[in-house]
Amino acid sequence: MVAPTPSRRVTSDGALARSRALTPAVSTRTYSVWLAQLLLAGIIVILVLMAQALAPQATTSWTFTAGISIIIVTTAATLAVPWDRLPEAFVLVVPLVDIAAIGLLTIDPLLSVGSLWLFPVVWIATYFGHVAIVGGLGLITLCIVIRDVAILGQPGPTMRLIVTLLSFGFISLFMRTSAAQNRAFKQLLSRQADKLAATVERTSRQEREVSLLLDAVDVGVVRLSERGDIVYANETYRELYGLDPGDPAARARSVEYDGFRGRPLPPDRQPLARAVAGERFVDERLWLFDQHGEWFALSFSARDLTDDSDESGTLLVVHDITDVIRAESDRQSLAARVSHELRNPLTAVLGYSEMLSDDTDEERTRDRAEAINTAAERMMRMIGELLETPAAQAAKPVRQTTNLGQICADAVTAFDPAARLAGIVLRLDTAEAVIVDGDAFRLRQVVDNLVSNALKYTLKGGRVRIAATHDGDTATLVVSDTGVGMSHSEVQRIFEPYFRSDSARASATQGTGLGMGIVKSIVAEHNGTIAVQSEPGAGTKVTVTLPARPERHDPADGAGEPATAGAAEVSER
């Protein structure tokens, strides 16, 4: 087109390539000038041929020759001039010259070619403003006046002049309006194209960023279409299954097994096939033998995935749990070795304690031998639990009617010798049976842990108090001491694994910092609560509340499993 084309910055490489592919070899202005002028020249060529056949005498006049020559010369010049290097106003010369040339052709009365003015008029109205349109119509008026003088011998406002001006004026107005609308529409399309290109680039950049992010994680991620095709697979999944990065849908080079060195999974039981079939699962485990000859334990989860366009699919998440499985195997192996090594000396302790109990008639010695025997049996039971899986431990029924007061009394009996040696007063305040529904063995661990801690961090001459009370539906256990105490910040961390307070680390008392966490977990299993109050140098108070039975029983009745003296797993503050 003739009007200067506004420059447009293409915001994506793809859009730039498409723009260059659609750009003509010449400029838009040059192309529009050529098209308009060659169209008029073609019409003139046809006119010349028809004039030679129908009115040969008209071709002999000098006006015909001059008009045809001007159009031919103008067309040749149009093809030679570099219009994209010249100002826009220079292009207006071409349609004005065409108007003058057509005016020469109209002087001959044998030729009725005034309608050819339509071409330059449309050209001017399309690409130029109102001033150029008025100039073009004025030049047409001059040509008509000259023709009237040449033919009629007198100038004047003839009907032909009025009709011609009105017709061309209306056509110019219509073309001008249409051209303005077309330019506005093209500008709108151009802006929309820019926005679309920017959106495409932004979407592509986001996809690249998401791909980089997913490729950086050590979790396999696969997106499946509704038809079951792999839309995307991140680097972790591709490496596990030996997929071609350029074609994730290619056949995997790794083989899935139902167990370590087990049997290959049939095609319909493989995770991808199950996900495509609509099955949804969480933490499905299998073993993978990859292309490098290595075994991997994998955990699969499949879930529905729907985007903003309502296009559904499936997301498959793969976790490599090889290290977890190996760690669990190592733990069980270690537990088996430890339990084997501990059972031998415990068996000897149990045997000799029973022999000592049978061989003596002294009641005090027999009681002490029974206490040793009970403690050894409890240790043997804990060793056996090391070999059980967490699921088996959780499934084992342990609840029964238990007398918390009797458990506290047995704990005091077990720890009283140690308290006497340390010069600490160990006091029990339980005047009645405190009946709860729980595991006597686990609750004995709670009491033993708390009493052991209290004795460890109470100096000589101090006091440790154990109290168990019953109030309606609540049983309360309180273990308090006059020991070294803890700060508020240390109390907040008392249940963290392996945490020991500054005073505990500064003392000569050894410990791991695990017991209070075990206490909290046991209390939680019994639907209870635990609270710790402490001040540096003022001692510590631990309060445990448990659901209790409203009825009261004699300590000798319905106490459940006897809670007897013995060592329990302990923790340090």
C-alpha positions, 0 to 999 in steps of 0.5 A: 500500500502507499501509506507508510507502514508502521513498524512492529516489533515481533516478540517471539522468534517464531512470529518473526520467522513467520513475518519474514516468510510473509513479507514480499520481496519489495516494499508494501508501498512499491507493491501497491503502486505497481498493482494500481498502475499495471491494472490501469495499463492493462485496461489501456492496452485492451482499449487500444486493441478495441479502438483499432478494431472498432474505431481505427480513425480515433487512433490517429488523433494526436490526443489519443496518441499523447494520452496512450504515450503518457500512460505507457511512460508513466507505467514504465517509470512506476516500475523503475522508481524506488518508491520506498525511498521517496516521500509519500507525496511523490506517489500522488503524482502518478494518479494525477498524471493518469487523470490528465492522460485519461483527460486527453483520451476523452477529447476525441468524441469517438472514445467514451473513456471517462469511466477510466477516471475511476481507477486513479480516483479510487487510488487517491481516495484509498491512500491519501487525504481529503486535500488530494481527493479534492485536487484529483476531482478538480483536475477531472473538472478541468479536463471536462471543461477543456473537452467541452470547449474543444467539442462544444466551443463553450465552457459551462456547468453541463449535466455531464460535469455535474453527474461525473463530479457527484459520482466520483465524489461519492465513490471517493467518500465511500472508498475513503471511509472503507480505507479508514475502516480497513486501516483501523481493522488492520491495526487492531489485528496487528495489536492482537497479533502482537498480544498473541505473539507475546502470549505464546512467548510467555507461555513457551517461557513458562513451559520451559521454566516448569520443565527446568524445574521438574527436571531439577527434582529427584521425583519422576513426573509423567503427564498422560493424555486421555488417550494414554500418550505421554505428553511430558516426562521429566528427566528423572523419569526418562533416566529411570526408564531409559527413554529417548529425550526427543521421544518420551513415548518410545519404548522404555528400556527398563523392566518393571518387576513385582519384587526384587529379582521377582517376576516381570509385571504383565503389561496390564499391571504396569503403572502406566497401563493402570493409570490409562485405564482410569485406575487411581492409586497411591504408593504402589510399589514395584522394583525396576531393573534399568538398562545399566543393570541396577535395581530400583525400588519405586513408589507410584501415585496416579491422580486426575489432572484437569487444566483451565481448558477442561482437558483432562489427563493423568499425572503419574508421580514416581518416587525412588525409595531404594534408599528407604527400603535398604535402610529399613532392611539394614535396620531390621538386620541390626535389630536382629543382631542386637536382639540376638546378642542381648537375648543370651545374657538376658537368658542367663539373668532370667535363669539365675534370678529364677534359681536364686528365687527358688534356692532361698528361703529369705523373703527379702532376697526372694523379692529382689530376685523376682524384681530382677526377673520381672525387669529382665522379662520386660527387656526381653519383650522390648527386644522382641518389639524391635523386630516388629514392623511399625504396622504390626506394632500398631495393629497389636491389641494392647488396651485393657483395664489398668491400675495407674496407681499400682504402676506408680507404686511398682515404679517407686519400688523399682527406683527406691534403691537408686534414690537411696544411694543418690540421697534423694527422697522418693515419695509416692502420693497415691491413696486410691486405685486410678483405673484407666483403659490402656496398656500397662506395659506402655504406661509403665514406660511413661512412669519409668521415663519420668521418674528416671529423669527426675532422679537423674537431674535432682541433686543429693538432698532433693525430693522427687514426688509421684502422684496419681489421682482420679477426678471423674473421667480424667486420671492425672499423673504428676512427677515433680522434682527439685532438680536443676530445671530448664529454661522456657526455650528448652521446655519448648524443645523437650519432645524433640528427638535427641534434644538435651538441655544445657544443664543435662549436657553439662552434667555427668549424666549420660543419655540420648534425648529420646525418652520424652518423645517416646513418652509423648507418643505413648500418651498420645496413643492413649488419647491423653495430654502431657505438659511440662513446667520448669524453672532453672534451679527450681525443678521440673513438674510433668503432668500427664492426663489420661481418660479414666473410668469413673468407677473405682476398684480395689488395687487388687482387682481389675488392675490388668497386667501387673506393673512391676519394678524394673528398668525402662527406657529413659531420656534426659532433659 
